[in-house]
Amino acid sequence: MTDLLNTGKSALFAFQRALSTTSNNIANVHTDGYSRQRVSMEPVSGDHSNRNYIGAGVRVSDIERVHDLFATARVNSATSAHSEQEVQYSMASRLDNVVANEGMSVSPAINEFFNAIQDANNDASSLAAREVVLSSAEQLATRFQTMQAQLEDAHNDINSRTRAAVESVDELAQSIANINQEISSSGRLRQAQAANDLMDQRDRLVNELSTLIEVNTVEQENGALSIFIGKGIGLVVDGSHQNIKAVPDDIYPDRLQIQVGNEGSERNIGALLQGGEIGGLSAFASETLDPAKQQLGRLALVMAEKFNNQHSQGIDLDGTTGGDLFGTAEPLALSNDRNTGTGIMSVTINDTNLLEPSDYLMRYDGANFTVTRGSDGVQSSGALPLTIDGLNLSITGTPAAGDTFVISATSRAASSFTAVLNDPENLALAGKLTTRSEIANLGDSRISPATVNDPDAVALTNPIDIVFSTDTTYDIVDVNTGTTLTAGVTYTEGDSVSLNGWEATLEGKARSGDIHRIEPNTTGLGNNSNGLGLSDMQLEAVIDESQSFTDAYGAMVSRIGAHTQSAESRTKALESLRSNAVDRQQSIQGVSLDEEAIDLTRYQQAYQASAQIIATADTLFQTILGALR
């Protein structure tokens, strides 16, 4: 009777545990991250009696957590990739809206500035028209500064989000390490239910970690889960974790560097990290935001130099040579905080036509500098002073081997773009030279306004007469000395005449004795040739010898738009992959109410049958007692 009773009792307890586990599965059907559990049973060793083996019942050997490491790893990987692209898309979309916004875009301000110059050219003596030009110049400068401020705001947002994400990674790593300690010390066979719940909790934390950064996991024999980031960097190993933090970069003070390691043993790992929110923010900065800042800055520098050069070729209403229209700051030369030498780098712009939209990293090896262009990794080396991409590089003091510097000419230039001309009378619309044809000329030949090709030519303002000696030939005469500089030049309509740094064109039928004069403009009135030179720049290919000012800005906007569309497409595709990975994982370890309902019925019947075993044993025992009485 005792054997029968013990067998029934063991079955009763086993199926009671099975019912409890099934009920727990049903209760957690909508719990995120819950993995269904399954009771494993094994027979209790029986006894040999009279050459027969008699069983001793059943017992619960384990409560298994239905789990697929491969499926979970796929979910984490897909989550990390989707999070990375989603962050890039959200940031790029916001930037795209900014650069294309009519109220902030630089392109409309450029067009308005050129329109104002053209209106002033129609009446070069009008102070009101000149005032509009200066006002448009101020508006253009404001647009550049506003756009740069928007880009800097995006950069600051990247830093803030990166810092917060890194702090979350550190907290999650600590929590996972703590759970590892609990799991490895709890004993999975003795406390299976508690260990399974801890593993579910750990998996949820790892999945949350994968939204911030790409992770790889390795399960240890003691149940702990090691977490690796980057290229094999152990973030969590068994029950311990390495600290991870974001700190200011040694070279770029406005950027962050991510370090891992305990106090005194930190190392920079930012270049090794990818995936998740941190990877997405880094990729957006390097692939979209930084190039936009560089391109905007180069546009500002080129515009300032081109307009200033052209303006200097004219004279204002006082007859004074035109000054600068726009101002920009000098390029930045940043020294690494860890430099041990006393070298101080300086840089000036030599030729904006050669500028590249990029920063440069310089390393000193004790003899020469190696300069690496950040945009494409192209390297140049040599001793200073050195000229690279339109930049003159020099150094004072004594650098030490291993010292590094960063040259930044274009990334912040737009913030310093200012309109420096504030008096409309100082707007140099007139050319330094004026041309006229004598009233007594018998032919209908005429001379165009003179274009200044070399404003530094010594004899630029020497008055010159073009005197036709016959109907088809002319002489070039210095008015001050009466010296014939060139005689008997054959005349063809549309001929270009070049001398002393200027150029003019002759048109029409000439007659012997016709005279055309080129002389200095002393009043700032009488022509708008320099104003026309300013307005002609609207269509000139001044950026990379292939783009006008508006084309260059439009190319920047188009590039950001293309990145936005690409990120959007990738985000949608990765969302589908992530959903498929989650569905596959849930098909394995998710709770199915239909299956659990069937199991509940089976275990209920088994439990009732086990109770019947005990009742039968009790009846038999009572029968024996009754017989004895």
Secondary structure, 3 states (H helix, E strand, C coil): CHHHHHHHHHHHHHHHHHHHHHHHHHHCCCCCCCCCEEEEEEECCCEEECCEEECCCEEEEEEEECCCHHHHHHHHHHHHHHHHHHHHHHHHHHHHHHHCCCCCCHHHHHHHHHHHHHHHHHCCCCHHHHHHHHHHHHHHHHHHHHHHHHHHHHHHHHHHHHHHHHHHHHHHHHHHHHHHHHHHHHCCCCCHHHHHHHHHHHHHHHHHHHCCCCEEEEECCCCCEEEEECCCEEEEECCEECCEEEEECCCCCCCEEEEECCCCCCEECHHHCCCHHHHHHHHHHHHHHHHHHHHHHHHHHHHHHHHHHHHCCEECCCCCECCCCEECCCCEEEECCCCCCCCEEEEEECCHHHCCCCEEEEEECCCCEEEEECCCCCEEEECCCEEECCEEEEEECCCCCCCEEEEECCCCHHHHCEECCCCHHHCCCEECEEEEECCCCCCCCEECCCEECCCCCCCCCCCEEEEECCCCEEEEEECCCCCEEEEEEECCCCCEEEECCEEEEEECCCCCCCEEEEEECCCCCCCCHHHHHHHHCCCCCCECCCECHHHHHHHHHHHHHHHHHHHHHHHHHHHHHHHHHHHHHHHHHCCCHHHHHHHHHHHHHHHHHHHHHHHHHHHHHHHHHHHHC
